[in-house]
Amino acid sequence: MLDFAYSAVAFLIAIGVLVSVHEFGHYWVARRLGFKVLRFSIGFGRPLVRWQGRGPDYAEYWVSAVPLGGYVKMLDEREAPVPEAESHRAFNRRPVWQRTLVLLAGPGFNFLFAIVAYWAMFVTGVPGMRPVIGAVEPGSLAAQAGLVPDDEIEAVDGQSTGTWEHATLELFDALLGSGRIDLSVRDPSGDLRHVALDVRGHESELTEPDALFPGLGIRPGAPLPPVIESVTEGSPAQQAGLKGGDRVLSADGVQIGSWEQWVSFVRARPGQTVDVKVARGDADLTLPLAIGTVTEQNKTFGHIGAAVRPVLPAEVIERLRAETRYGVLEALPRSVEKTWEMTALTVRMLAHMVVGDVSLRNVSGPLTIAAYAGESAHAGSSAFLSFLAVVSLSLGILNLLPVPLLDGGQIVYQLAEGLKGSPLSERAMAVGQQIGVFFLIVLMSFVFYNDLSRIFGS
């Protein structure tokens, strides 16, 4: 219940900030160009809080009951009679180029907000983890490409990747290309090599939510040390005398450096007896281990019934830490570049969704966004700023779609009027509104379906 309340509060703060930024863009540009603004509202419906500006050019300011949006109401002859003395300030009387600028200002301020958010992140420092591969699933796309545990991804398609966040974004971007992802990876000895992931035919499934790394067969993070967490009652591990806390050092003279190496060693020796050297406390012990067998897909593998301790040592975690930080001035072009990269990636993802190359399950609704808001707020200011920047960009892009009721659709109306030389007919406007309402109903139904599918795991 507390997590739900925390997520709800974080969501309302995020939506409040981003809607305010968007609507302030419309409001600010409209006032600067001489439009008469009647009302600035955060939210829809009945006002919960309202006040009125001072002076002859006053406007009303509302905080309304339904927080999922907002609007700026301007003087407009199509909505109510306008005194002749103020008719020149009505929205429908202003030049087409000015109306278009007012409509563009909302999404534009969303992009500006993202730049400011990324700038603040880069100045204060963005914590991250170096893109080191902890495990590679046998037979997976990553294994076929030649990736192995402890490889560090230095570049994806020539783009440097200093953290897992960078690597993830570059991998998603590369998925939308030719179906071949070129990686530059460095092993622990410092040797650099180049490998290629062949993802042709897997693009859609890899873009499912949380499916990228499992689909590639990669576990991010350093390899787990070969430390036993627990052993199963009556298993070969228990019969050999292995206990929780034992660290496997070697087996039949083969040095064991990671849990993945230990698993591979055991699976390759079904039915064999090996001498296992383990560290227990301050002593080293050698124990005879009779490896059991298990059959998977008509193949027999070794099995001992021991579970790994799923925690990296503090010194390993510290070694993996990375931080992206720039000076006050250097952070500005970096933040503009980051905003452009994220915008381009989002647009490409949307375009590939239309043709079916990217999973539609990536479209999130308010329930999923609220959950992300809570998680990012828990993770700290940098994570929450990153969340706000991404949602702000998405809001800006969504509003530029040429759909009536959205800013992009209204811009199309203005451009059509400019080409036609006169306003569109009321019939055309009404049909456009109906199309816009239908689109939004379908979109909201779809995103709620996606949200509920994630919640209930269908």
C-alpha positions in Angstrom: 0.0 0.0 0.0 2.8 2.4 0.8 4.5 1.6 -2.5 1.3 2.3 -4.3 0.8 5.6 -2.5 4.5 6.6 -3.3 4.0 5.7 -6.9 0.8 7.7 -7.1 2.4 10.8 -5.6 5.4 10.5 -7.8 3.1 10.1 -10.9 1.0 13.2 -9.9 4.1 15.3 -9.4 5.5 14.1 -12.8 2.3 14.7 -14.7 1.8 18.1 -12.9 5.3 19.3 -13.8 5.2 18.1 -17.5 1.6 19.3 -18.2 2.5 22.7 -16.6 5.6 22.9 -18.8 3.6 22.0 -21.9 0.7 24.4 -21.3 3.0 27.2 -20.2 4.7 27.0 -23.6 1.3 27.7 -25.3 0.5 30.4 -22.7 3.9 32.2 -22.8 4.1 32.4 -26.6 0.5 33.4 -27.0 0.9 36.3 -24.5 4.1 37.4 -26.3 2.3 37.4 -29.7 -0.7 39.4 -28.5 -3.3 36.7 -28.1 -5.8 37.2 -25.3 -5.6 34.3 -22.8 -8.7 33.7 -20.8 -7.7 30.6 -18.7 -4.7 28.5 -17.9 -5.7 25.2 -16.4 -3.7 22.3 -15.0 -6.1 19.3 -15.2 -9.6 19.1 -16.6 -13.1 19.4 -15.2 -14.2 21.3 -12.1 -11.6 23.6 -10.6 -10.2 22.6 -7.2 -8.2 25.9 -6.8 -8.7 29.0 -8.9 -7.4 32.5 -8.8 -7.5 35.5 -11.2 -4.6 37.6 -12.5 -4.5 41.3 -11.9 -4.6 44.2 -14.4 -6.7 44.8 -17.4 -5.4 41.8 -19.3 -6.3 39.3 -16.6 -6.5 35.5 -17.0 -7.9 32.8 -14.8 -5.7 30.2 -13.3 -7.1 26.8 -12.4 -6.0 23.6 -10.8 -8.7 21.2 -11.9 -10.0 17.9 -10.6 -8.8 15.5 -13.3 -5.0 15.7 -13.4 -4.3 13.9 -16.7 -3.8 16.9 -18.9 -4.4 20.6 -19.1 -5.4 23.4 -21.4 -5.0 27.1 -22.3 -8.3 28.8 -23.2 -7.9 31.8 -25.6 -10.4 34.4 -26.9 -12.0 32.8 -30.0 -15.0 34.0 -32.0 -15.9 30.4 -32.8 -16.6 29.7 -29.2 -18.4 32.9 -28.0 -19.1 36.4 -29.1 -16.1 38.7 -28.9 -16.3 42.5 -28.3 -15.2 44.4 -31.4 -12.5 46.2 -29.5 -10.8 42.9 -28.7 -11.6 40.9 -31.9 -8.0 41.5 -33.2 -6.7 39.4 -30.2 -9.0 36.4 -30.8 -7.2 33.2 -31.8 -9.1 32.8 -35.1 -8.2 36.4 -36.2 -4.5 36.1 -35.6 -2.2 35.3 -38.6 -1.7 31.6 -39.4 2.0 31.7 -38.7 1.3 33.1 -35.2 -1.3 30.4 -34.4 1.1 27.7 -35.6 3.8 29.1 -33.3 1.5 29.0 -30.3 0.5 25.4 -31.1 4.2 24.4 -31.6 5.2 26.0 -28.3 3.7 23.3 -26.1 5.7 20.4 -27.5 8.6 22.8 -27.9 8.7 23.5 -24.2 8.6 19.7 -23.5 11.8 19.3 -25.6 13.4 22.3 -23.8 12.4 20.8 -20.4 14.2 17.5 -21.5 17.3 19.5 -22.3 17.3 21.2 -18.9 16.7 17.9 -17.1 19.6 16.2 -18.9 21.8 19.3 -18.2 21.0 19.1 -14.5 21.7 15.3 -14.5 25.1 15.7 -16.3 26.2 18.6 -14.0 25.4 16.7 -10.8 26.6 13.3 -12.1 24.7 10.3 -13.5 25.6 7.1 -11.7 25.8 3.9 -13.7 27.4 0.6 -14.1 30.1 -0.4 -16.6 28.6 -2.6 -19.4 30.3 -5.8 -18.2 28.6 -9.1 -19.1 28.0 -11.3 -16.1 26.7 -14.5 -17.8 26.0 -15.8 -21.3 23.3 -18.4 -21.9 24.6 -21.4 -23.8 23.3 -21.5 -27.4 21.9 -18.0 -27.2 22.4 -15.2 -29.8 25.2 -13.8 -27.6 26.9 -17.2 -27.3 26.7 -17.7 -31.1 28.3 -14.3 -31.6 31.2 -15.3 -29.3 30.5 -13.2 -26.2 31.7 -14.6 -22.9 31.3 -13.7 -19.2 33.5 -10.7 -18.1 33.5 -9.1 -21.6 33.0 -5.4 -21.4 31.0 -3.7 -24.2 33.0 -0.7 -25.4 31.0 0.2 -28.5 27.8 -0.7 -30.3 27.9 0.0 -34.1 30.8 2.3 -33.4 29.1 4.3 -30.7 30.9 4.3 -27.4 29.1 2.8 -24.4 30.4 3.9 -21.0 27.5 2.4 -19.0 24.8 -0.2 -19.3 22.3 2.6 -19.9 24.3 3.8 -22.9 24.8 0.2 -24.1 21.0 -0.6 -23.8 20.0 2.5 -25.8 22.6 1.8 -28.5 21.4 -1.9 -28.7 17.8 -0.8 -29.1 18.8 1.7 -31.8 20.9 -1.0 -33.6 17.9 -3.4 -33.5 16.1 -1.1 -35.9 18.8 -1.3 -38.5 20.0 -4.1 -40.7 19.6 -7.0 -38.3 23.4 -7.1 -37.6 24.8 -5.5 -34.4 28.5 -4.9 -34.4 30.0 -4.9 -30.9 33.5 -4.0 -29.7 34.2 -5.8 -26.5 37.3 -6.0 -24.2 38.2 -9.0 -22.1 39.7 -8.8 -18.6 43.2 -9.1 -20.0 42.6 -5.9 -22.0 42.4 -7.5 -25.4 39.8 -5.8 -27.7 37.9 -7.8 -30.3 34.9 -7.3 -32.6 31.9 -9.6 -32.7 28.5 -9.4 -34.5 25.1 -10.2 -33.1 22.8 -11.6 -35.8 19.2 -10.6 -34.7 17.5 -10.9 -38.0 13.9 -12.2 -37.4 14.1 -11.5 -33.7 13.6 -7.7 -33.7 10.0 -7.7 -32.5 10.5 -10.2 -29.7 13.6 -8.5 -28.5 11.7 -5.2 -28.2 9.1 -6.7 -25.9 9.3 -5.0 -22.4 12.2 -6.4 -20.4 13.0 -8.9 -23.1 16.3 -7.5 -24.6 18.9 -9.1 -22.4 17.1 -12.5 -21.8 16.4 -12.6 -25.6 20.1 -12.0 -26.4 21.1 -14.4 -23.6 23.0 -11.9 -21.6 23.0 -11.1 -17.8 24.4 -7.6 -17.2 26.9 -7.3 -14.3 30.2 -9.1 -13.5 30.2 -12.9 -13.3 29.0 -14.2 -9.9 31.8 -15.6 -7.7 31.6 -19.4 -7.2 30.1 -19.2 -3.7 27.5 -21.7 -2.7 24.3 -20.2 -1.1 22.6 -23.5 -0.2 22.5 -27.2 -1.0 19.4 -29.3 -1.6 18.6 -32.0 1.0 19.9 -35.4 -0.2 21.7 -33.9 -3.2 25.2 -34.9 -4.5 26.4 -31.6 -3.1 25.2 -32.4 0.4 26.5 -36.0 0.2 29.9 -34.6 -0.7 29.9 -32.4 2.4 29.5 -29.0 0.5 27.8 -26.3 2.6 26.4 -22.8 2.2 29.2 -20.2 2.2 31.8 -22.6 0.6 33.7 -20.9 -2.2 34.8 -23.3 -5.0 38.5 -22.8 -5.8 39.2 -25.7 -8.2 38.0 -29.1 -9.4 40.3 -31.8 -10.5 43.0 -29.2 -10.8 40.9 -26.8 -13.0 40.8 -23.3 -11.5 37.2 -22.1 -11.0 36.9 -18.3 -11.3 33.1 -17.8 -11.6 29.8 -19.6 -10.9 29.1 -19.8 -14.6 32.4 -21.6 -15.1 31.6 -24.0 -12.2 28.1 -24.7 -13.7 29.7 -25.5 -17.1 32.3 -27.7 -15.4 29.6 -29.7 -13.6 27.1 -30.0 -16.5 29.9 -31.4 -18.8 30.6 -34.3 -16.4 27.5 -36.2 -15.6 28.1 -39.3 -13.4 31.8 -38.5 -12.8 33.5 -38.2 -9.4 35.8 -35.2 -9.1 37.9 -33.7 -6.3 36.6 -30.2 -5.4 38.8 -27.8 -3.4 36.7 -25.2 -1.5 37.5 -22.3 0.9 35.5 -22.6 4.1 36.3 -19.9 6.6 40.1 -19.8 7.0 40.7 -23.3 5.8 40.8 -25.0 2.4 39.2 -28.4 2.0 39.3 -31.0 -0.7 36.1 -33.0 -1.0 35.2 -35.9 -3.4 32.0 -35.0 -5.3 30.0 -37.6 -7.2 28.2 -35.5 -9.8 24.6 -36.6 -10.4 22.7 -36.5 -13.7 19.7 -34.7 -15.1 18.1 -35.0 -18.6 17.0 -32.0 -20.5 15.6 -32.2 -24.1 16.9 -35.8 -24.4 20.4 -34.7 -23.3 22.1 -35.7 -20.1 23.9 -33.1 -18.0 25.7 -33.1 -14.7 23.8 -31.8 -11.6 24.8 -31.5 -7.9 21.9 -29.5 -6.3 23.7 -26.4 -5.2 22.5 -22.8 -5.5 24.6 -19.7 -6.0 24.9 -16.8 -3.6 23.3 -14.1 -5.9 25.3 -11.2 -4.5 28.4 -9.5 -5.9 31.2 -8.7 -3.4 31.4 -5.0 -2.5 34.8 -4.6 -4.2 33.4 -6.0 -7.5 30.4 -3.6 -7.3 32.8 -0.7 -6.7 34.9 -1.8 -9.7 31.9 -1.7 -11.9 30.7 1.7 -10.9 30.8 4.5 -13.5 29.6 8.1 -13.5 28.8 10.5 -16.3 29.6 14.0 -15.3 30.4 17.2 -17.2 31.1 20.8 -16.3 28.4 23.5 -16.4 29.2 24.6 -19.9 30.1 21.3 -21.4 26.9 19.8 -20.1 24.7 22.0 -22.3 25.7 20.6 -25.7 25.8 17.1 -24.2 22.2 17.6 -23.0 21.1 18.9 -26.4 22.8 15.8 -28.0 21.1 13.5 -25.6 17.7 15.0 -26.2 18.2 14.6 -30.0 19.3 11.0 -29.6 16.3 10.1 -27.4 13.9 11.9 -29.7 15.3 10.2 -32.8 15.1 6.8 -31.1 11.5 7.4 -30.0 10.4 8.4 -33.5 12.2 5.4 -35.0 10.6 3.1 -32.5 7.1 4.5 -33.3 7.8 4.2 -37.1 8.8 0.5 -36.6 5.8 -0.2 -34.5 3.6 0.9 -37.4 5.2 -1.7 -39.7 5.3 -4.4 -37.0 9.1 -4.5 -36.4 8.8 -3.3 -32.8 6.4 -4.7 -30.2 3.3 -2.6 -29.5 3.6 -3.7 -25.9 6.2 -0.9 -25.5 3.4 1.6 -25.5 2.7 2.4 -21.8 -0.4 3.8 -20.1 -0.8 5.7 -16.8 -0.5 2.6 -14.6 2.9 1.6 -16.0 4.1 5.2 -16.0 3.0 5.6 -12.4 5.0 2.4 -11.5 8.1 3.8 -13.3 7.6 7.2 -11.6 7.7 5.5 -8.2 10.7 3.3 -9.0 12.7 6.2 -10.4 11.8 8.4 -7.4 13.0 5.7 -5.1 16.3 5.4 -7.1 17.2 9.1 -6.6 17.0 12.5 -8.2 19.1 11.6 -11.3 16.8 8.6 -12.1 13.7 10.7 -11.6 15.0 13.5 -13.8 15.8 10.9 -16.5 12.2 9.6 -16.2 10.8 13.1 -16.5 13.0 13.9 -19.5 11.9 10.7 -21.3 8.2 11.2 -20.6 8.5 14.9 -21.5 9.9 13.9 -24.9 7.2 11.3 -25.4 4.5 13.9 -24.6 6.1 16.4 -27.0 6.2 13.8 -29.8 2.7 12.5 -29.1 1.3 16.0 -29.3 2.9 16.6 -32.7 1.1 13.7 -34.3 -1.3 15.0 -37.0 -4.4 13.9 -35.1 -7.3 16.3 -34.4 -7.5 17.3 -30.7 -3.7 17.1 -30.5 -1.4 20.1 -31.3 -0.2 18.4 -34.5 -3.8 18.1 -35.8 -4.5 21.7 -35.0 -1.3 22.7 -36.8 -2.6 20.8 -39.9 -5.8 22.8 -39.7 -3.8 26.1 -39.6 -1.6 25.1 -42.6 -4.7 24.0 -44.6 -6.3 27.3 -43.9 -3.1 29.1 -45.0 -3.1 27.2 -48.3 -6.8 27.5 -48.8 -6.9 31.2 -48.0 -10.0 30.8 -45.7 -11.0 28.8 -42.6 -12.0 25.2 -43.0 -15.7 24.5 -43.0 -17.5 23.7 -39.8 -18.3 20.3 -41.3 -14.6 19.5 -41.9 -13.7 20.6 -38.4 -16.5 18.4 -36.8 -15.4 15.4 -38.8 -11.8 16.0 -37.7 -12.9 16.3 -34.0 -14.8 12.9 -34.3 -11.7 11.3 -35.8 -9.6 12.7 -33.0 -11.9 11.5 -30.3 -12.0 8.0 -31.8 -8.2 7.9 -32.0 -7.8 8.9 -28.4 -10.4 6.3 -27.2 -8.6 3.6 -29.1 -5.2 4.7 -27.8 -6.4 4.8 -24.2 -8.1 1.4 -24.5 -4.9 -0.1 -25.9 -2.5 1.4 -23.3 -4.8 0.3 -20.5 -4.8 -3.2 -22.0 -1.0 -3.1 -22.0 -0.9 -1.9 -18.4 -3.2 -4.6 -17.2 -1.3 -7.3 -19.2 1.9 -6.3 -17.4 0.2 -6.3 -14.0 -1.4 -9.7 -14.4 1.4 -11.2 -16.4 -0.6 -12.2 -19.5 
